[in-house]
Amino acid sequence: MTTPLIELVNIEKQFGPVIALNGVSVSVLPGECHCLLGDNGAGKSTFIKTMSGVHKPTRGQILMDGKEVKFDNPREAMTSGIATVYQDLAMIPLMSVTRNFWMGREPQRRAGPFKFFDFGLANAVTMEEMAKMGIHLRSPDQAVGTLSGGERQTVAIARAVYFGAKVLILDEPTSALGVRQTSNVLATIDKVRKKGIGVVFITHNVRHAMAVGDRFTVLNRGKTLGTARKGEIAAEELQDLMAGGQELAELEGSLGGTV
């Protein structure tokens, strides 16, 4: 049996009297896209922040390659191979694609007693890594703000992969994109999965999840409603779980089938 790259077991997270997560368990295998679905307020954001070291779980375990780990901060999670691409992407629009790709990790070359940003190496790597993801840049010097939303997502994903991500967490990467840009991002997720990297795809869009997902876990009010493999559950069932399942059915009945 394959050991999960990361496994969260019975995770609970409390903020004072508020229970944000209540016994959530999720695992991610190598080369798997595990989709975490849920409506607003389901606990998705708290869960990924717990997975990526922003929050410490109140109770429960986090295992990597079968061994328990405890992260004091996001940097420790990154060092262990957990990379998170948030919706805001943390990019500077007026800076070049290369500068954004290498931000904080600039390659250096030495000239006598001095060190300089090695633009030649940085540009070459940026162009090559973007091409691997299906994006052929006009120039690595173009401002990242001139790229489409999907292309900027790909920059962030390519950067995470290049710097050694074992588990890639994507926070609603398609939520604000058009159809073509969404297709590009979903294709990029598929490329990453084929590299053996585990992908956690956070979304509320069932169609996008079904396009690339291998397993699906639905969160509702901080609890897991269930996990299913591709082929074990239909899109309509996932949508019903996200929308409240039995609660929605009861509401629909009381309103005469108008929901």
N, C-alpha and C positions, 0 to 999 in steps of 0.2 A: 504493500500500500504506500502511495506517495505521501511523503511528509509535507504538510502545508508550509508555504513560505512564511505565512503569518496566520495566527489563530487567536481570536479573542473569545474567551470563555466566561460566560455568565457575568458580563460587564455591567456594573451598576455605577451611575454617576449622580450624585446629589449636589445641588447648590442650595445650602441651607435646608429649608423644609421641602424644596422642590426636587422631585425625582425625575431627572431628565432621561436616564436610561435605566431599565429595570430588567436585568438578566438577559442581555443581548449576547448571542454567540454567533460568530461568523468566521469562516476560514477561507483562505485564498491559496490555490494550488499553483505551481509553476505553469506558465502558459495559459492561465485561465482568466477570463473576464467575469468577475463576480459583480453583478449589478445590485446595488442597494437602492430600493425604491421606497418612496413614501411621500405623502403630501406635506405641505408646510406644517411645521410643528411636530413632525413625526419623530424627530431626534437624530436626523441624518447628520446635521452639522456638528452636534455634540459628539456623535460617534466618530466621525473622521478626525475631529480634533483630539479625541482620546487616543485613537490609533496612531496619530502623527506626533504625539508628545506635547501638544498644547495643554491638554488637561490630563491629570492623573486620575485613574479610575478610583472610585470610592471602595469598590470591591471587584473581585474577578482577576483573571490572569490574561497576560499577553504573552504569547509564545512565538518565537521565530526559529524556524527549523527545529521545532520540538523542544526548544529550551526557553524557560521563562526569562523575560526581559522587563526592565522597568526604566522608563524614560523620564528624566527630570526636565527635559526641554526638547523643542523641535530639532535642535542641532544633533542631539544624541540619536533621535529617530532617523535623521538623514544619514548620519554616519553608519547606521545599521542597514541602510538601503531602502528606507521608506521615503518616497518623494511625493509631495502633494502639490497639485496644480489647482489653485483656487480660481474662482470666477474672475477676480480682478487681475490675475496673471502677474502682478507685481512687475510690470514693464514700464519703461520710460519712453513714451511715443516719439519724442524728437531725437532719441539716440538711435544709432545704427542697430541693425539686426545682430551684427557681431558683438557689439558692446552689451546688448541685452542678453545674448546667449552666454557670454562669459562673465557676467556681472558678479563680482566678488571672488572670481576664480581665474583671473587673468593670467595667461601664460607669460612667463618672463624670459627675456634674453639678456645676457650680461655683456656690457661693453666697458672693459676696464673695471673700475670699482663701482660702476652704476648698473642698475637694472632697468629695463624698459619693457613696456607692453610689446610682445611679439605679434604685431599685426599680421604679418605674413602667415604665421602658423594659425592664428586665430581665425582669419578669413577663410583659409583653406579648409579647416575643420568645420566651420559653420556651414559653408557651401556643401561640403560632403555629407554632413549629418542631415541637413535639410533635404538634400536630394534623396537620401535613403528613405525619407518619409514621404517622398513624392512631390516635394515643393522645390522647384527650380528657380532660385532667386535671380533677379536681374543683376543685382550687385549686393555683396554683403554690407556695403556702406549705406544702403538705402535705409531711411528711417523706418523703424518697426511700425510706426503709426500709419505708414502707407500700405501696410499689408491688410488683407481682409481679416475679419474676426476668426475665421477658421484657420488661416495661415498663422496668426499670432498664437492660437492654441497649439498649433503644430510646433512652433518655435519652443514654447514652454515644455512640451512633451519631449521633443528631441533633446533639449538641454538636460532634462531629468534622466533620460536614457543614457546619454553620453557620460554623465557623471556617476553612473553606477547604480541606478535604481534597480532594486529587486522587486519591490512592490510600488506600483504607481497608483496614487489616489487621484481621481479626477472629479472635481466638485462641479456638477452641472455644466459640463463643457459645451453642451449644445443648446443651452436654454435661451440664448439671445441671438442665435444664428439662423440664417435662411437655409433653404433646402440644400443648395449646392455646397455651402460652407459646412453644413451638418454632415453631408456625405463625405467630405474631405476628412473631417475629424473622426468619423466612424471608421473610415479606411485606415487612418493613422493608428487608432486603437487596435485594429486587427493586425497591423504590422508589428506593433509592440508585443502583442500577445504571442505572435509567432517567434519572437526572440526568446521566449521562455520566461518573460517577466509576468508577474501576477498583476492584474489590473482590477482596481476597485472603482467601478463606474457609478457615481452617485447621480441619480436622475429621478424626475417625476414623469418622464415621458416613456410610456411603455413601448411604443413602437421603436424608439431608439435603443432601448434595452434589448428588445427581442432581436434586433438586427445583429448585435455583436456579443450578447451575453451567453455564457455557458451555464451559469447558475444565477438564481434570482432570490433575493431575500427582501421581504417587505417589512418595513417598520411602521408602527402605529402607536402614537403616544408613548414612545420610549420602549416599546416591547416588540419582539419578533413575532410576526404572525405566521411565519413559515419560510422554508427554503425549498426550492424546487430546481431540478435540472432542466435544461432545454429539452423540449419534447414531453415533459411531464405536466406542463401547465400551459394553458392558452392565454393569449394576450387579454382576452375578456376577463378571465379569472384574475389575472394580475391587477387589472384595472379595478375590478370589484373589491379586491383586498385593499388596495390603496385608498379607495373611496369610502371605506368604512364597512364593507361587507354587509353583515346582518343589520347594522345600524341604518345603512342606506336603504336596504330592503324594507325595513319597518317604516322609515320615513316615507318612502314611495307609496306604501300601502295606505298610510294615513292621509296622504295628499291625493289619493285617487290615481296613482300611476303617472304623476306628472314630473317626477324627478328625472 
